[in-house]
Amino acid sequence: MIRRSIRRQLAAVTIGLLVGTILLCWFINKTFLESYYEMEKADVVAEAYQRLNAAAAAENFSNEEFVQEMGRYAFISNINVEVIDANSMIVYAAVFNNGEELSTRLLRYIIGYSLNNSFGDETSESIPMPGEIFKYVDRRTKTEYLEMYGQLDNGYWFIVNTAMESIQESVRIANRFLTYMGIVAALLGGILMWVVSKRVTDPVLELAAISERMTHLDFEAKYQGREKNEIGLLGNNINQLSESLESTISELKSANNELQKDIEKKEQIDEMRKEFLANVSHELKTPIALIQGYAEGLKEGINDDPESRDFYCEVIMDEAGKMNTMVQKLMTLNQLEFGNDMVNMERFDVVALIRNYLQSAEILTRQNEIRVKLEQTEPVYVWGDVFKVEEVFTNYFTNAVHYCLGEKLIHIKVEQEDGGKVRVSVFNTGDPIPEESLPHVWEKFYKVDKARTRTYGGSGVGLSIVKAIMESMNQSYGVQNYANGVVFWFTLETA
């Protein structure tokens, strides 16, 4: 049920706009038209004075061209002009009515006294100052004038006036006419809008009927209008929507293929889990066997001396610590690979992060007699997850410490690259990684030197964590062999 017809609303808005516009025009006429008319007349008087003063300076009052031009201006502007010299002789005059009275009034202004009462209600005490534009009312004709008198630059006296027609009566007539025409325009506008709006509402009702049929999955209904406006565009869109819905419903039947792919993907995940469990079981088998063996030795009292018992306990504690570290790293890797660990992008100084870590690792490097060199000293701001970037650098640096040989140098670089990237690299002297092992160093539980990795407690998942972290931030990482060592690197976006 339609409660508010668009046709009624359009007609009401049209009438309201017309009435409001007419009322605004009526108010402006009533309030400002008379003042505007008076200002225009004052400008005419001032312009006449400017012309007279220019003629006085050029002594052109007797010039035929000036006489004709000034006379034409006075006639068109409906002004009276008179100029007299020091002997009260008329030098120039352009008077179209009451010329003699104009001369008398100029003399009165000059000598400052009144001649009978022919100049309205002005008195000798209220004679205006020369150069001012003032109102003057002729009592006999009830005509109002704007008038100006004064002295030109050459000493001549002048007077200029212009009649003020009854602007009040003109305003009343204009407002009355505007009111009558406004009423007619509002009625005609409302009727016209009622008729025109039918061309809008009929297609809208047709579109409403089509949309109702679509709610019942009837997609055969199509809009047949040929309008080139917004209604036509809406009709075409509804036709396209109908076709799209029909196509979508048919496409739902093919969704089983996608479901099959999802099932295959789930099976792949299950295989990954099985492989993961097998690798974990393999990694935990050795420390568990060691812990079990040494615990049984303690229980059976194979060696009763305190040194042996302490050694057995240290082995058990060391192996338990390695197992705990590996489990924690596996949990971290699992969260990263399955997207459960959110990436918190921040702007930070990567040089400050590296410098702070090196300070905390100074004891480790001193114990291993390793020299650490960091070239970059100025701040380098990047975007990334601070804690994850620190985890990546920690893994690189720890590997560098454990595999550092020869002159025992770890060289860290922070370099700007093209494309708004910063490359952080960690180089350590030592044996290069075998070329066949380079593609596999990022795999879980892969160890290039298993014996040495176990010596320092490596779990084989550190570089897998690096891979997962860098891929979660959509950044690059890698490893490269050199003749005297190995460099691991990763990139970050410049801030």
C-alpha positions, 0 to 999 in steps of 0.5 A: 500500500502506497501511503505517500504518492510521489506525484503528490510530493512532486506537486507539493514541492513545486508549488512550495518552491514557486510560492517561496520564490514569489514571497522572497521576491515580494519581500526584496521588492518591498524592503530594498527596491526603493533604497536601490532606486535612490542609490541609482539616482544618487549615482546619476547626480554624482556622475553629472558633477564629475562631468561638470568638474572635468569641463570646468578644468578644461574650460569646455562649457562653450564647446559644442561637443561638450554641450551636446554630450552633456545635454544628451546625458541630462536628457537620458538621465532625467536631470537638470543642470545649471552652472553660474559664474561669480557674477551669477551669470549662467555659464551652462544650463541643461534644464527640462522643467522649472529652470527659473526656479532652479536658478533661484534655489541655487542663489538661495543656497549661495547667499544662505537665505530663503525666498518665500516658501517655494522650496519646501519645508527647508529653512535658512538654518537647514541649508545643506552643505555644498557637495552633499546629495540631499532630498528636496520636496517641492510643496506645490507639485509634491515632487521629490528631488535628489539635489546637489550644489556646490563650487567647481574647481574653477570657482563656478557654482553649479546645481544638479537635481533629478526627480524621484518618481513615486517609487513607493507606488511602483513597488506596490503595483509590482508586488500586486502583479507579482502576487497575482502571477505567483498564484497563477504560476503556482496552480499551473505549476502544480497541475503541470507537475501532476501531469508530468510526474505520471510519466515518472510514477508509471514506470516506477510502478511497473518496476515495482511489479517486476521486482515483486515477481522476482521475489517469487523467482519469476525471472521471465518478467522484463522491463520494456520501457525505452526511456533514456533517463534514470528510470530507463537505467534502473529498468535495464539494471533490473533486467540485468539483475534478473538475468544474473540471478537466473545465472547464479542459481544455475551456477550453484549447481556447479558448486559441488565441484568446488566442494570436491576441491575443498575435500581434496584440500582437506585431505592434503592438510590431513597428510601434512598433519600426518607428516608433521606428527611423524617428524615430531615423533622422530625428533622427540625419540632421541631426547626421550630415549636419552632421558629414559636411559639416564633416569633408569641409570640414576634409579639403578645406581649405576654410578653412586658418586656425586659427579656421575649423578650430577652429570646424569641430571644435567643431561636429563635437564638439557634434553628436557629443555631442548624438547621444550624449546622445540615444542614452543617453536612448533606451536609458533610455526603452527600458528603462523602456517594456519594464519592464527597469528595476526600480523600487527604492522607498525612503523619502527627503526630497524637499526635500533631493533638490531642494536638492542638485540646485539647488546643483549647477545654480547655475552654470547658472542664474547663467549664464542670469541666472535666479532660483530660488525654493524655498518648502519648507524643512522635510523632506518624506518620500516613497516612490519611486525616488530616482534616477528621481525625480531624473531627473524633476526634472532634466528638468523643471528643465532644460526650465524653464531653457531656456524661461525668459523675461521676469523669468526666475523658476523657482518650485519648490513641494512641497505636501501633497495629500489622499489621502497625496500630495505634489505637486512642481511646477516653474514657469518664466516664459515663453511658454505651450505652445500648447493643441494641443501640450499632449497631445503633449508626452509623446510621443517626439521631439515638439518644440513649438519645433524650432528652439529645441530644437535650439539647446540640444541637446534630443532630444525624449525627456526628457518621454517618460522622465518619463512612463515613470518616473511610470507605473512608480511608478503616480504622476501627472504633468502640465503646465499653462499660465499667463498668464506661464509654464508649470508641470510637476508630478508626485506621490509618496506620503507616507511 
